[in-house]
Amino acid sequence: MTNEDQLSASGHETVLKSEAVAALVMNPMGTFVDCTYGRGGHAGEILARLTSEGRLLVIDKDLDALADARQRFAADERVSVVHGSFADIADHVKQCGYTGVDGVLLDLGVSSPQLDEACRGFSFGKDGPLDMRMDQSKGMTAAEWLNSADEADIIHVLRVYGEERFARRIASAIVSQRTTRPLSTTSELVELIDRAVPRKEKHKHPATRSFQAIRIKINNELDDIEACLQQSVQVLQAGGRLVVISFHSLEDRLVKRFMRDLARGEALPSRLPIRDAEIKRTLKLVGKAVKPSEEEVQRNRRSRSSIMRVAEKLAS
Ligand SMILES: C[S@@+](CC[C@H](N)C(=O)[O-])C[C@H]1O[C@@H](n2cnc3c(N)ncnc32)[C@H](O)[C@@H]1O
């Protein structure tokens, strides 16, 4: 299958596919969770490595992703498909009747179909309704939030989640525009940002940072990741693997700190007479952070900012 075929068959070219699945599946008869099904690039590869005893729970917030998973795996008894947030992974695992799992995979961010379909409102390059919800069944749209939030909240979101230096100017322009005509489309927001940003960054569209920030806010992305990481450690059995692919520094910082803290173990006063072996540790880091090969970046530009971290649950 050529790369073009791969992309058109699934609508999403999977990042770090073989690297992630090789790090995840240590036991072909084990039970695994793909928290971010998307279009199932990782899920398909995981299943290819599992025997008939193996089990895979796939989760996604997005109804289109779910429909794809249900259709694709209808005849595969090893697979359970759940619509919901990975922030509730412990409940999802329990409801599937698993007492523990051997691996949890998170491939964060948006999928190509989410970006490509103008009606989802994720892309500053396509005109569509200002939605940006990954889960189309609930929650506030980006338009609803931007048309009602306090100016200070908008500034905070643009600064913290988008690292946007012109957050104040953009927020002020949003608040001023909505008094006469509420924002409803992506192109209205793009034009507004374009006018509000005085200096453009080289090789970066002026709306990039704001769109990232608003998307993170609307989908509660960082809190969901935090909750998922905490619960993953609870549901993993000893020797089980946690594999996370991040796409920007906010995500990666969170994942890196989480894994590092649990690998270091409980913080104890420095002069306590205790041997290293007596420190209670929950995770062991597996290898260094992995980035995509040059060949993958050439083939799939979306992979260029990806970074994968792997940790293993230690016996308690
Ligand atoms: C980068 S895509 C995953 C692509 C997938 N690995 C593949 O190969 O096709 C990320 C997916 O995670 C989903 N997602 C993001 N946050 C989520 C959350 N909190 N709970 C469940 N799914 C989430 C998105 O809807 C999207 O479909």
The ligand as a MOL file (V3000), in Angstrom:
LIG
                    3D

  0  0  0     0  0            999 V3000
M  V30 BEGIN CTAB
M  V30 COUNTS 27 29 0 0 0
M  V30 BEGIN ATOM
M  V30 1 C -4.1990 12.0220 16.6490 0
M  V30 2 S -5.7560 11.3010 16.6410 0 CHG=1
M  V30 3 C -5.4150 9.5910 16.8590 0
M  V30 4 C -5.0660 8.8910 15.5840 0
M  V30 5 C -4.9610 7.3920 15.6950 0
M  V30 6 N -3.8900 6.9770 16.5520 0
M  V30 7 C -4.8170 6.7670 14.3290 0
M  V30 8 O -3.7620 6.1770 14.0530 0
M  V30 9 O -5.7280 6.8480 13.5090 0 CHG=-1
M  V30 10 C -6.3960 11.7270 18.2150 0
M  V30 11 C -7.7970 11.2190 18.4910 0
M  V30 12 O -7.9800 11.3120 19.8990 0
M  V30 13 C -9.2950 11.7140 20.1530 0
M  V30 14 N -9.3150 12.3290 21.4830 0
M  V30 15 C -8.6970 13.4620 21.8630 0
M  V30 16 N -8.9190 13.7150 23.1650 0
M  V30 17 C -9.6840 12.6940 23.6160 0
M  V30 18 C -10.2340 12.3710 24.8920 0
M  V30 19 N -10.0660 13.1450 25.9610 0
M  V30 20 N -10.9280 11.2310 25.0020 0
M  V30 21 C -11.1300 10.4230 23.9330 0
M  V30 22 N -10.6510 10.6860 22.6940 0
M  V30 23 C -9.9350 11.8080 22.5450 0
M  V30 24 C -9.6310 12.6570 19.0330 0
M  V30 25 O -11.0290 12.7340 18.8510 0
M  V30 26 C -8.9070 12.0190 17.8550 0
M  V30 27 O -9.7690 11.1740 17.1470 0
M  V30 END ATOM
M  V30 BEGIN BOND
M  V30 1 1 1 2
M  V30 2 1 2 3
M  V30 3 1 2 10
M  V30 4 1 3 4
M  V30 5 1 4 5
M  V30 6 1 5 6
M  V30 7 1 5 7
M  V30 8 2 7 8
M  V30 9 1 7 9
M  V30 10 1 10 11
M  V30 11 1 11 12
M  V30 12 1 11 26
M  V30 13 1 12 13
M  V30 14 1 13 14
M  V30 15 1 13 24
M  V30 16 1 14 15
M  V30 17 1 14 23
M  V30 18 2 15 16
M  V30 19 1 16 17
M  V30 20 1 17 18
M  V30 21 2 17 23
M  V30 22 1 18 19
M  V30 23 2 18 20
M  V30 24 1 20 21
M  V30 25 2 21 22
M  V30 26 1 22 23
M  V30 27 1 24 25
M  V30 28 1 24 26
M  V30 29 1 26 27
M  V30 END BOND
M  V30 END CTAB
M  END
